[in-house]
Amino acid sequence: MKKFLIPSMIAFGLMACSESNDAVADSQTTFEKNQGIAENVETQVIAYAKGDGKSLWKHMEEDGNGFFEDHGILPTEIATPNKVKCEDGLKMDGNTIYFDEMEGLYLEGSLVKGVCGNALNLKSGEVAPLSINMIFPLEVGTVEFWFKPNEDFYDKSARTLLGNDEARIHFFVQGDRIVFQKNHADKHFFVEGEVTLSEEWNHIAGQWDGKNMSIWVNGKMVGKKEHTFGYEASIRHLSDYDNLLVLGYKSRCCMEGPGQYSSLTTSGSYDQVRISNIPRYEVPEEIEVPEDTTIVVDPIVFDTAYFGPVTPIVEDTIKIEVPADSEEISVVPMDPPSLEDLEKFPNKTDWSCLRDHILLYEDFDKKDVNYSITLTEGIDGKAGSFGRGDKLVLDALDEEISQGMLLFYFKPSAEFFNTPDAALVGSDEGRLTIQKSGNRYYFFKNLPDNKIYVSGEAELVDGWNKFVGQWDGKSISLFINDKLIATMQTNTVYTPSTRGKGVAPYGNAILVGYKDYCCTTGDDVYAYGEFDNILVTMDLEYNLKDFTK
């Protein structure tokens, strides 16, 4: 494999493939001898065993890429070149800096017939670390490979294809879209396109050329965005293998920009991974190029909450894209609700004695307001109907709230169920936001530079659905139709943004029907349906103990 690497890479190129099953067995024996886990140690990693389809990815999930370094779970030899000449395969040339033809076995997986010679098949949960640690910069470049999905590939809502831990390079499939990530420190860059992979071999490529980043499937460009940056390796040094390219597993880190919040496995066959120091494919100029999709996040995001670094990021280092054109924002004024209004709420709370605790209220029945959206019949009185391009800006919540809830009623349209990502109600920076991404619903209650949220799956009814995002000083929780969807322990309170409207154009105003890309799931999204009885109050709708016994 050395002849496939430029000289500067030999120093950090990892061992790759072997044509011999004996080498796999020898490596396995060495690992088992070095395992040495004491019986009285409470926290133990799962002992790797040959043929255990889950163990390696489970180790990576629990211990990260450092597990390779600590326990010697590396490929066993320099990758074996393919001596078969194929007309349809990728070729090595002077611009190829890495080329793995998948001719030998890794610790997991099996050999199958490939595009050119052998290919490596990975069942769901099997992992193959490649022999490249991408610690070098590339101003322009292309990463490409062949992939053939197994029958159960689409049994999961999302699957990884190839990438490194912080998604400095990462390809994954989520539903009917394919995503190519090229993250930088604290900033997510990605491009996506709609595609259903063929049951046969698919050629997949991601490239950046100094003007755009683009993703290609079977010779067709399926997504493109303006992008002027090169490839940057991670320098966080969480592990010596932060930049290692891996097939078969991706941790939950660093995918929240394109809306993926959990770790991923794969299921399929791989052949011919090639990395080049040039863009290989000509990008059509006539296609409209949107701006970079970016989101400001800390690079490590835990399961459903992240409380940030020990030293907070100072405000003047925050980089958030601001719309170039100024938008005149019309805010609907809030008048305190009457007791008659409060009686409309079909819930268990006696609002008559809690009127002073209400911080925001909208029922779409104000006679002196000229609503910019269509009014329909609501739960009691009028409701607001929203579609793509519609939004309503309510009052701002500029004071800290130690405990409280965001409550509203939502009646989805048919388009809502057909849309992967949709807005509901919330603020610009996700300080108090409920929205949908994929088949999950999220309640964000962010702090400066820290995402704090819970999420869970739920099925909405065709009629009115009751949403409640609640925080009580000990936890945050999301309820839909009086059912607990997700909860998490945290003593954080509602904290308004102080960044100013130059960074967050809507400030702390509550928006109905629209959420921009910042600070939640990563895209500008709209709502599709009707809203009624939107309420923010310092009182709580539920006692969490009733749901968690």
N, C-alpha and C positions, 0 to 999 in steps of 0.2 A: 504493500500500500504506500510505502514511502515515495515511490516514483509518482504517485498521484498528488503529493502535497508540495506546495511551494516551500523553499528551505526554511522560512521563518515559522512555519507551522510544525516542523518536525519536533521542535522543543516541547510543544504542548499537545501534540497529537496523541490521543489515547489509543490503546489497542482496540482493534475492531473485530473482524470476523475470523472464523476458522472453518476449514472444510471438514474438520475431523470431529466426530462426536466424542472421541477419547479426550480431546482438549477440554470439552465441556465437563466431562466426568472428572478430570483432574482438577479443574478449577473448583468444581463442587466439593470435592474432597478437601481441598485446601481451605475453603470457606468454612466447612463444618468443623475442621480442627481448630480454626481460629475463633469460633463463635464464643465459647467460654462464658456463658451467662450463668451467674451464680443463682442457686435455687432460692436464696432469701432476698433477692432483689425484687421489689414490688413492681417497678416499671420495667417491662421486658419487651424487646422487639420480637416480632414473630419469626421464629427460626426458619430460614429459607430452606426449602426442600425441593429437589428436582421434581418437576411435574406439578408443583403447587401453582396453579394458575393465578392465584391472588397475592401470593406472599410478597413479591418484589414491589408491586405497585403499592401494597399496604405499607411496606417499609418506607417507601418514598413519601407516602402521605403523612406518616408519623414523624419521620426523621429528615425529610428533605434529601436533596442531592448529596449531602454530606455522607449519607449512608454508603455511597459508592466508595468514598475515600476511606471511611472507617472500617469497612468490612470486605474490601476487595471485590465488590460486585461490579466487575468491569468485563468488557469483551476480552476474548482470550488471546487473540493474535492480531498482527497487522492484517487489514482486510485483503482478501484474496481477489486478484483481478480476474475478470471474465475473459476467457480465451475465445469465446464464441463471438463471431461478427454478426451483427444484426442491423438490417437496414432501417428498422423502425425505432431502434433504441436511441438513447442519448449518447453523444460522443464526447470524448475528452479532447480538449485542445489547449492552446497556450493561455487561454483565459479561465481555465478550470482550476480552481484552487482546492477543490475537494470532490471526490467521486467515489461513492460506495455502490458496488453493483450487487450487493446482497447475495454473494455466492456461498457464504458459510453461515453456520449457526451461531447465534448468541446464546446466552444462558437460558433464555426462554424462546418459544416459538418453534416453527418447523419449516423445512424447506419445501417449496412448491414450484411449479413451472411458472417462470416469470415472462416479462416482455422480452428479455434477452438473457437466456440461461436460467439460473435459479432466482427465486424470490423468497422473501421471508414472510410467513404468515403468522400473525399474532391473534390469538383468541382474546376475547374480552378479559382484561386484567393482566395480560402478558405484556412485558416491557422489554425493549431493546435499546440500550444506550449506544449511540453512534460513536465513531472514533474522532469526533471533532469537538473541540472546546473553542467556541467562537469568541476569543478574546481580542481579536484584531478588528480595527475599524475598516469599513468599506464605504467610500463615498457613493458609489453606485454598485449595483449587484443584482443577482438573480438567485433564488433558491427554488429548486424544482425537483419533482420526484413522480414516480408512478404509484398509484394506489388502486386496489381492487377491493371493494367492501365485501365482508362476509354477509351471510343471510341475516344475521341479527344486528347488523350495524345500525339500522334505524330503529331498533327496539328501545334505544335511549334517546332522550330529547336532544342531547348534544354529545359529540364525540371529538376527541382530539385526533389530529393526524400526525403532525411533526412539530417540535418546538423546543425551546429552552425554558427554564423555570420562570423567569420574569417576563416571558413573552417578548424578549427583544427580537426574536423570530418565532412565530407560532401560527400554525394553520389549524382551524377547527371548523366543524360543521355543527350548526344549530338549526334543527328543523329543515327548512328548505333554503337556507342561506349558508354560504361558505365565507369564512372570515380569514383574512391575512393580517396579523398584528406585527408591528415593528415599533415596540415601545422604546421610549427614552426614560431617563430618570424622572419619576413623578409625573410623567405625561404619557397618555395612551394615544398611539396613532394606529389606525386600522382602516382597512378598506374591505368592503363586503359585496357580495352579489348573490342573486337568487339562482340556485342550480340544484338539480337532483342528479346525484352521481350515477353513472352507468353501472350496471351489474358486472361489466367487464372492466378492463384496465382504463383508468383515468389518468391523464397527464395533468398535473397541478403545478402551477408556478406562481410565485410572488416576486415582484421586482420593484426597484426604486431607481430612478434615472436622474435625480437632481431636480426634476420638475414635478413628477407625479410618482405615486405608488399605485400599483395595479395588481390585480389577481386574475389569473387565467386558468381555464379548465378546458382541456381538449382543444387547445389552439385558439380558443375564443376568449377575449377579454370580457369578464363578467362584472368587473368593478374597477373604478379609477377615482383617485382624489389627488388634488394638488398637494405636493409634499416635496420640500426642498432639502430634507435632512438625509444624511447617510446612516449607515448602521453604527450603533454605539453599543459596546459591550457593557454589561453590568460591572461596576467596581465596588459593590457593597461588601464583597468578601464574606458573605454569609456561608459560603462553601467554595472550595476550589473549583467546583463544577457548576456554578451558577449559570454559566453560558454553554454548558454541554447540550448538544442536540439529542433529543430522546424521542423514540417512537413508542407509542402505547400508553403513555401516562402524562398528564399535566396537572400540577397542583392548582388549587383554587386561586393562587396569587395572580393578580395583575390582568384579569380578564374583565373587570367590571366596566371598563369603557364600552366594549361592545355588548355588555349585558349578560355575562356569564359569571355566576357566583359560586359554583361548586366545582370540585375537581373532576377530571375527565379521564376516561379510558378509551381504547379504540377497539376495533374488530375488523381485521382485513389483512391484505397482503401488500408488501412494499417491494419496489424494485428501483434501482438506479437513482440514488439521491445525488444531485449535482449542485454545487455552489460555484458561482462564477463572479468575477470582478468586473463584469460588464452587464448592462441590460440586454437580455437576449431577444426581446420581442419589441416590435415597433408599435408604439402606442398611437392609435388613431387620434388626430387632433380635433376632429369635428364633434366628438362626444363632449357634452357639458361636464365641466370639472367642478365639483363642489369644493369648498375649503376643507382644510384638515379637520377631521373629527378628533377632538381632544377632550380630555377630562382630567382635572387636577385631582390626583389621589396620592396617598402614600403607597409605596410599592407593595407592602405586605398587608393583605386584607384577610383577616381570619374568618371564621365560619359565617356568622351573621353580624359581627361587630368588630370594629377596630378602634382602639382608643388612642392611637397615635404614638409618635416618638416621645422619649423622655423630654427632649428639648423641642418645644413647639416651633413650627416653621414661622419665621417672621413674615409679617404681612407683605412687605415690599418684595418678597421673592415669589409670591403667588402669581402664576401666569394663567389667566383665564381669557378666552377669546370673547371680545365684546362686539356686538353688532356694529358694523361700520356706519349705518345710517341710524340717526336718532328716531325714536318712535314716541309719539305723543301718547301717554298712558292715561286713560280715563278711569278713575277709580270710583266705584259705586259706594256712596256714603253709607255708613251703618247707623241706623237708629235703633235704640234699645227695643227689643221685642215686647209686645204687649202680652199680658197673661193669656189673652185669647189666642195669640200666635203660638205660645208655648204649649197650649193644649193640643196642638196639631201633632205633636211628636208622639207616635205610638210606641212608647217605651215605658219602663217601670219607674222612671224618676219623677218625683214630684217637683216640677220646675217652679211652681208658684213661690216657693220659699228661697229659690236660688237665683233669682233674676239678676242680682248684683254681681254674681260670679261669671256671667256670660261676657266673653271678650269679643266675639264676632258672631254675627247671625245674618243669614240671607235666606229668604223664603220665596223670592221672585214675585212677591205680591205688593211691592212698594208702588203706590200710585203716582208718586212724583218722580220716578226714575224711568228714563227712556232706555230700556234694555237693548243692547246691541245684538242679542240673540233671539231666536224664535221662542215664544212662550207657548207652553202646552198645558194640558191638565195634569196637575201634580197629585200628591197624596191628599192634600186638602188645599185647594186654591191652585195657583199656577206653579209650573216648573219651568226650568230653562233647558232648551234642547241645543246640543252642541254637536258639531261635525268638524272635519278638518278645516283649520283656519279660524275657528271660533275660540274666543277666550273671554273671560270676565275677570277683571281685577277688583278684588275686595280690599278691605282695610288692611293695614300693616300691623303686625304684632311686634312692636318695638321694645317690649319689656320682657324681662325674664319671667318664666312661669314655672313654679316649682313642681306642680302637678296639674294634670288636666287631660283633656281629650279633644280630638278632632272627630266630629261626627257628621255624616251626611248620608243621604239616600240617593241611589243611582239606579237608573233603569237602562240597561244596555240595548243598543240597536244591533241589528244583524251584523253590521260592519265591525262592531267592537269584537265580536267573537272571531272574526276572520282576520283581525289585526294582531300580529305578534306582540307589539309594544304599544301601550296607550297611556295617556295621562288620565288622572282623575282630579284630585284637589291637592294643592300644596304650594309651597314657597319656592323662590328662585334657586336658592342654594340647598334645598332639601332639609331646611331646619325643621319643617313640619310638612311632610309630603306623603301621600298615598298614591301609588301608581301600579300599573301592570307591566310585567316583562315576561314574555313567554307564557307559560301556564302558571306563573306565580304572581302573587300580590305582595307588594312591599310597603312597609311603613318606615319612612326615614325620619329620624330626629337628630340630624347631624350637629356636630360642634365644629368650631373653626378647624379646618384642615383634617377633620376626623369624620369618617362615615360611621354612623351608628344606626342600625336598622334591624328589623326582623322581616322574615318572608315565609310564605307558605303557599301551598296549592289550595284552590277552592273552586267550586263550580257555582256560578251565579244562576239565579232563576231568571226567567224571561221578564218578570215584572220588577217591582222595586226591591232593591237590595240595600241592607243597612250596613254601612262601614263605620268602624270606630277604631281609631288609633289612640292609645291611652298610655300615659306614663304616670307613675305614682311615687317616684322618688326611690323606688327599689327595683323597678323593672319597666320595660316597655312591651306593649302587646298589641296585636292586631286581631280584631274580631270582625267577622262577616256574618250577617244574619244571626247574631247572638251566639255564634260558635267561635271558640278560640282557635285562630289559625296559626299563630306563632307568638312566642314570648321569650324574653331574655332578661336576665338579671343585669341591671345597671342603675346606679344612683344619679345619673345625669339628669339635668333639668332642661327645659326649653331655653335655648340661648339665642337671642336674635343676632343677625349679622351686623357687623359694624364696618364692612368693607366699603360701603358707599355705592351709589348707583353707577359710578363709572366702571365698576367691576360687575356688580349685580344690578342690572337695569331696573328690576322690579323691587329691589330692596327686600323687606320682610312682608310685602303684601302677599295675601293668599290669592292664588290664581285658580280659577275653575276652567277645566277643559284644555289646559296647555301646560307643558313642562319643557324647558329647554334642556340642552345636553348636560349642563353643569351638575356635577356632584351627586348624581343618582345612578341611573342605568346607562347614560351615555349618548342618547339621541334626542333630538327635538321631537316631541310626540304630542298628539292631540287626543281628545276624548271623542267617543262616538256613542251618544246616548243622552239621557235626560237626568238633571240633578234637581234635588229639592231639599229644603230644610238643612242648610249647611250651618254648623255650629262649632265654635271653639269656646270651651268653658274650663274653669278651674276645678269643676266637679268631675267625678268619675262615674261612668256608666256601670262598671262591673267590679265585683270583688274577685280578684284573681284566684283566691283560695277555692271558690266554687267550681273552678275549672281544673285545678291541678291537684285535687285530692288523690 
